[in-house]
Amino acid sequence: MACFPTSFATKLGNAYVQKTLDWFLQNEQRFLFHCEADEKVVGYCGGFAPAFYGDGSSSGMLQHAFKEAIKGTLMKPWLAFHPELFQYYPHVFRNLKKRLFRKTPTPNAKAPEQFNQVVGLVIIGVHPKYRGKGVFELLMKEFERQASMLKRNEVNLSVKKENLRAINAYKKFGWHVKFEQPDGVKMHKFL
């Protein structure tokens, strides 16, 4: 939460953040690790290897932490209008529908013939006091090691367009812009 103090997740509170991080620990195709200094967590990183076309980290985490998201929003109703939440509205409505009709997720029948086997860098954060001290590099190296253990040769991520500091850091680590979206940049790297 110290890494992203103004994020929607942080504003929802501890219970929501803990549950979204717990999502990484529920499946062998996901991973979460951290770096410590001075007996404190100073950086963390989470990755995810989708199992089928349409298997996403955003929707998966939201489903996993759905109760906590609802509770957090009910306790702070103004968060329903938070700009970060707008991108999740389709996921929220899909999750509500699944919960109401008890529908379980299934692989997308309209998937392309060749599903791209990648590992997504879902989250990476370095405590502000430890930025510029090599923590990011340690996290990136471990992320690539974890992705390689999953037998995937391509990694990808999304980053907000205005986050030039992060984009430049990824580029220094060998990542390339795959394409730009209205609100973000998709990047990738072959291992």
N, C-alpha and C positions, 0 to 999 in steps of 0.2 A: 504494500500500500504506500510505502514511502517512495517507491520508484515511480508511481503514477498517482500522485496525490489528488489530481483533479479528474481522474477517470470516472466513468459511470460505475464501474465495478467497485472502486474504492468508496464512492458515495453510498452504494447499497450496504456497505458495512462488512464487518469481519466474517459473519456467517456465510454470506454470499461468496466472498473471496476464498474462504477455506473450502467451500464445497466445489467451486470451479477448479481449484488446484487438486482436489481429491479426484476429479474426473480423470486426470492423467494417470492415476494409480490403479484404475479399474480394468486395465486391459494391457496385454503384452505388446500391443502395437502403439502404445503411448508411453511417454517417459517424462520424468520431472527430476531435476537435480539442482544442486545449489553449490555455492562457494561460501566459505566461512573465513572470517578474519576477526581477530580480537573476540573470539567465541560468539560471534554474531553472524547471521546470514547476511551477506553483502551483495549477493547476486544469485539469480535463479534463471532457469531456462526449461521450457517444456516443448516437446515435439509430438508428432502424431503421424502415423502412416495409415491413410484411409484404406478401408477394406473393400470398398466398392464405389462406383461412380455415384456421387451425391452424398457420401459419408463425409460430414464436415465437422470441424472442431467447434465452430461457433454454435451450431444447432445442438451438437452433442453436449457441450458444456452447459448450454441453457437448459436443455432437458434435465441434465443431472442436478442442476442447482435451481430448478424451477420454483420450488417452494420458497427458497431463500430469496429469490428475485421478487416474487409476489409480496412476501412479507416486508422486504426492504422498501418496495415501492408503496405499499400501504402505509408504512411508517413515515415515509417521506414522499407524499403524493406529487410534489412538484417535479420529482425525478421522471415522471411519465412524459415530461416534455423536454427531457435532456437530449441534446442533439445526437449523442452517441446511440441513444436508444432507437432513433428512427430507423437505422439500418437493421435493427433486430425485429422490427414489427412483423415482417413476414414470418420469421422464426417463432415469435410469440404466438401469432394466430395459428400457425401450424401445430405448435405444441399444445395450445388450448384444445384444438380439434382432436388431437391424438389422445389427450387426457379425458376429454368428454366421451369419446367413442372407443376408448381403450385400444386404439390401433397401435400395433407394434411396428417399428421401422423395418423396412425390407429393402433389399437392393433395388435400385432404380432400373426398371425394365427397359427404359429408353436410353440406356447407357451406350456410349460409343463402343464400337467393336473392340478397340484397344484402350483399355483403362491404363492411364499413365501412373506407374508405380513410383510415387514420390514420398518424401517425408517432409511435412510442413513444420517450419519453425513457428509455433503458435504464440509463444510468449518468451520474452527475454527482458530482464530488468536488472539494473545495477543500482544499488543505493547511491544517492547523490554524493555522499561523502567519499565514496570509493571509485567514482568515475575517473578515468584517465590513469588508473593504477594497474591496468592489465587484467582486470576481472572479466571484461567483455571478451578478450582474446581467449581466456581459459574456458569460458562458457561456450564460445563458438567451436573451439577444438573438440570439446566434449560432445557438443551437439552433433558434429560431423561423425565422431566415433560411434555415437548411439545410432545414427542413421545408417551407417555402414553395417552395424550389427544386425539391422533389420533387412539387410541385403537389398538396399535401394541405392541407386547411383545418382539420383537427382534430388535436390532439396529446394524448397521454395518458401516464400514468405510474402506477406502483404505489409506495407508500411504506409502511413499517412503521407500524402504529398508534401505537406509543410514540414515534416520531420527530416529536414536536410541533414542534420547531424547523424541520425541513424542511417539514412541512405548512404552517406559518404563512408560511414564505418563499415557497412556491409560491402560496399565496393572495394574498400581497402582489403577486405578479407576474401576477395575473389568472386563476389556475387555480381550479377548483371541484371539490368532492367529487362524484364521479359515484355511487359506492356504497361501502359498507364491507364488508369481508370479516372473517372471524374474526381473521386476523393482520395485516391491512393495509387500506389505503385506496386506492381507484382514483380518480384525479383526471384532469380533462381541461380543455381550453381550445380555443375556436374562434379561429382566426387571422383 
